[in-house]
Amino acid sequence: MSGVKFRVAICGGGIGGLCLAVALSRHPNIKVEVYEAAARFKEIGAGVMIWSRTWEILAHLGLDSNFAEIAHAIPDGSDGVGFDYRKSDQPMEGHRFYLFHRPYGCIRFHRAHFLDVFVDALPDGVAHFGKRLLSYTQNNLHGPLELQFSDNTTARCDILVGCDGIKSIVRKQMLEEKAAKTGQGELLHHIDPVWTGTVIYRGLIPVDRLNNRDGLEHRTAETPMMYCGKSKHVVSYSISRRSIVNVVACTSHPELEGTVACDEPWVVECTQKELLDCYDGWEPEVVDMLKCIEKPTRWVIHHLRPLPTYVSNKVALLGDAAHAMSPHQGAGAGQAIEDAFILAHLLGHQATSLATLPQALLAYEHVRLPLGNHVLRGSYESGVMYEFNGPQTDELQVLGPAIGRQWNWLNETTPVGEAERAVRWLVESLQAAVVEER
Ligand SMILES: Cc1cc2nc3c(=O)[nH]c(=O)nc-3n(C[C@H](O)[C@H](O)[C@H](O)COP(=O)(O)OP(=O)(O)OC[C@H]3O[C@@H](n4cnc5c(N)ncnc54)[C@H](O)[C@@H]3O)c2cc1C
């Protein structure tokens, strides 16, 4: 332990937890442990896309060439299509109503490959499997935390980061304790995720299969597509050097947002007929594509009511534990990576010591909570707009630019700029505390 300034326990080894562990492992004076409930690191689902601001972080971590090897194509910064928005809920051929493009376009991956890059970058001895966190205790505000796991073991740390996903146990305990301590009962409304009103069907299609149907290349082999219609939309894009197409077909009941969906598991297998019936009467380009998905899975999509806080003393929430969101801006993983980057930057800074950890976490919250919650709300609103249920309804000439404005957050700041802002806030708050003490 000599030379170690504090010990960080990361609960959960998904994209967020692993990115944090890798970023922290660059600071030799911080001891990092990852406690993962499962027997190994794994991702479910198929594709994942990121935007240029996440790429900036991966480059900062020195992992850009590793991620470039597994991307849909080598990212070179040139302008690319983010999404090609098309009206598709009619039997005749649809038409584009908006083209969203930006530097790098959207950078796409197979999820399993994406996680593996972080796993490979993790130093030996950091990961502990079969460690499902049940609770944590802190008897003294300035002392260490004790973690209790379901295998009857315990561990100690100086700071706990809950990276344990949408059903986070860390979020539950943190908000319950805060509510009891402050009398803010409304905090309890943010513990359980709520249904977005949307159900999605997912599937993967080998590109050869898709293209061979009429001898022509399907549009989505090259271009990330957003096929839009009333209360439904279909997203598709190629991954794995354009050899596979990832399809996400959404169907919504916006009036049910905020309710509890049903007792059935969030992810189940379903029949191809159910999927095809849902998009009956859509343009041939969509129906032909969906016919290639033999075994779709059906997902009930939940999100969080935006949290009023991400931290409490020496406990912090990160990724889906803090801001689980609907997938309509392809941003949940990117936002988890951004949390990890900024938290690691703060913890590694010389101003952060065992004594100043709570202030460092407040600096993290100061910078991350507004954007995390903004993207959470914006992702939901965007999905509503793609399905002609927003204020613009299906007035496509106004809808297209309005959808474009939903993406402004991608350009308004940069992760490096945000990390510097967080450190400035920390240093200034520590200086203000010294002045107050005098
Ligand atoms: C259909 C769909 C498509 C999406 N597409 C995109 C996209 O294109 N781009 C994008 O950026 N985002 C996308 N997202 C969102 C993205 O998948 C998530 O935001 C991201 O994976 C969250 O990562 P995480 O590490 O915070 O949580 P998770 O990936 O949920 O990881 C949590 C980890 O914690 C572990 N764990 C849970 N409880 C405990 C416990 N008590 N003790 C110990 N370990 C525990 C779990 O086993 C798991 O390994 C999509 C989401 C969906 C549903």
The ligand as an SDF file (V2000), in Angstrom:
LIG
                    3D

 53 58  0  0  0  0  0  0  0  0999 V2000
  -31.2550   -1.5790  -27.4040 C   0  0  0  0  0  0  0  0  0  0  0  0
  -30.1430   -0.7540  -26.8720 C   0  0  0  0  0  0  0  0  0  0  0  0
  -29.2360   -0.1820  -27.7600 C   0  0  0  0  0  0  0  0  0  0  0  0
  -28.2330    0.6450  -27.2880 C   0  0  0  0  0  0  0  0  0  0  0  0
  -27.3640    1.1880  -28.1750 N   0  0  0  0  0  0  0  0  0  0  0  0
  -26.4050    2.0230  -27.7410 C   0  0  0  0  0  0  0  0  0  0  0  0
  -25.4820    2.6140  -28.6620 C   0  0  0  0  0  0  0  0  0  0  0  0
  -25.5280    2.3720  -29.8600 O   0  0  0  0  0  0  0  0  0  0  0  0
  -24.5580    3.4760  -28.1670 N   0  0  0  0  0  0  0  0  0  0  0  0
  -24.4730    3.7680  -26.8340 C   0  0  0  0  0  0  0  0  0  0  0  0
  -23.6140    4.5880  -26.4450 O   0  0  0  0  0  0  0  0  0  0  0  0
  -25.3020    3.1930  -25.9340 N   0  0  0  0  0  0  0  0  0  0  0  0
  -26.2590    2.3280  -26.3550 C   0  0  0  0  0  0  0  0  0  0  0  0
  -27.0930    1.7390  -25.4520 N   0  0  0  0  0  0  0  0  0  0  0  0
  -26.8980    1.9970  -24.0120 C   0  0  0  0  0  0  0  0  0  0  0  0
  -25.7210    1.2010  -23.4610 C   0  0  0  0  0  0  0  0  0  0  0  0
  -25.8710   -0.1630  -23.7940 O   0  0  0  0  0  0  0  0  0  0  0  0
  -25.6380    1.3380  -21.9480 C   0  0  0  0  0  0  0  0  0  0  0  0
  -25.7950    2.6940  -21.6000 O   0  0  0  0  0  0  0  0  0  0  0  0
  -24.2790    0.8630  -21.4250 C   0  0  0  0  0  0  0  0  0  0  0  0
  -24.0420   -0.4650  -21.8090 O   0  0  0  0  0  0  0  0  0  0  0  0
  -24.2530    0.9780  -19.9110 C   0  0  0  0  0  0  0  0  0  0  0  0
  -23.0400    0.4770  -19.4100 O   0  0  0  0  0  0  0  0  0  0  0  0
  -22.8250    0.3380  -17.8370 P   0  0  0  0  0  0  0  0  0  0  0  0
  -21.4370   -0.1550  -17.6780 O   0  0  0  0  0  0  0  0  0  0  0  0
  -23.2200    1.6040  -17.1580 O   0  0  0  0  0  0  0  0  0  0  0  0
  -23.8840   -0.7350  -17.3530 O   0  0  0  0  0  0  0  0  0  0  0  0
  -24.0230   -2.2980  -17.7230 P   0  0  0  0  0  0  0  0  0  0  0  0
  -23.5450   -2.5680  -19.1020 O   0  0  0  0  0  0  0  0  0  0  0  0
  -25.4230   -2.6750  -17.3870 O   0  0  0  0  0  0  0  0  0  0  0  0
  -23.0100   -3.0360  -16.7260 O   0  0  0  0  0  0  0  0  0  0  0  0
  -23.3290   -3.2330  -15.3730 C   0  0  0  0  0  0  0  0  0  0  0  0
  -22.4370   -4.3390  -14.8330 C   0  0  0  0  0  0  0  0  0  0  0  0
  -22.6130   -4.4180  -13.4220 O   0  0  0  0  0  0  0  0  0  0  0  0
  -22.7790   -5.7640  -13.0310 C   0  0  0  0  0  0  0  0  0  0  0  0
  -23.5810   -5.7490  -11.8060 N   0  0  0  0  0  0  0  0  0  0  0  0
  -24.9010   -5.4530  -11.6760 C   0  0  0  0  0  0  0  0  0  0  0  0
  -25.2690   -5.4880  -10.3870 N   0  0  0  0  0  0  0  0  0  0  0  0
  -24.1470   -5.8020   -9.6820 C   0  0  0  0  0  0  0  0  0  0  0  0
  -23.8830   -5.9780   -8.2750 C   0  0  0  0  0  0  0  0  0  0  0  0
  -24.8450   -5.8390   -7.3570 N   0  0  0  0  0  0  0  0  0  0  0  0
  -22.6230   -6.3020   -7.8880 N   0  0  0  0  0  0  0  0  0  0  0  0
  -21.6290   -6.4340   -8.8210 C   0  0  0  0  0  0  0  0  0  0  0  0
  -21.8250   -6.2870  -10.1520 N   0  0  0  0  0  0  0  0  0  0  0  0
  -23.0770   -5.9540  -10.5720 C   0  0  0  0  0  0  0  0  0  0  0  0
  -23.4720   -6.4110  -14.2260 C   0  0  0  0  0  0  0  0  0  0  0  0
  -23.2790   -7.8050  -14.2360 O   0  0  0  0  0  0  0  0  0  0  0  0
  -22.7840   -5.7120  -15.3910 C   0  0  0  0  0  0  0  0  0  0  0  0
  -21.6060   -6.3540  -15.7720 O   0  0  0  0  0  0  0  0  0  0  0  0
  -28.1100    0.9070  -25.9030 C   0  0  0  0  0  0  0  0  0  0  0  0
  -29.0020    0.3210  -25.0090 C   0  0  0  0  0  0  0  0  0  0  0  0
  -30.0190   -0.5150  -25.4880 C   0  0  0  0  0  0  0  0  0  0  0  0
  -30.9740   -1.1150  -24.5110 C   0  0  0  0  0  0  0  0  0  0  0  0
  1  2  1  0
  2  3  1  0
  2 52  2  0
  3  4  2  0
  4  5  1  0
  4 50  1  0
  5  6  2  0
  6  7  1  0
  6 13  1  0
  7  8  2  0
  7  9  1  0
  9 10  1  0
 10 11  2  0
 10 12  1  0
 12 13  2  0
 13 14  1  0
 14 15  1  0
 14 50  1  0
 15 16  1  0
 16 17  1  0
 16 18  1  0
 18 19  1  0
 18 20  1  0
 20 21  1  0
 20 22  1  0
 22 23  1  0
 23 24  1  0
 24 25  2  0
 24 26  1  0
 24 27  1  0
 27 28  1  0
 28 29  2  0
 28 30  1  0
 28 31  1  0
 31 32  1  0
 32 33  1  0
 33 34  1  0
 33 48  1  0
 34 35  1  0
 35 36  1  0
 35 46  1  0
 36 37  1  0
 36 45  1  0
 37 38  2  0
 38 39  1  0
 39 40  1  0
 39 45  2  0
 40 41  1  0
 40 42  2  0
 42 43  1  0
 43 44  2  0
 44 45  1  0
 46 47  1  0
 46 48  1  0
 48 49  1  0
 50 51  2  0
 51 52  1  0
 52 53  1  0
M  END
$$$$
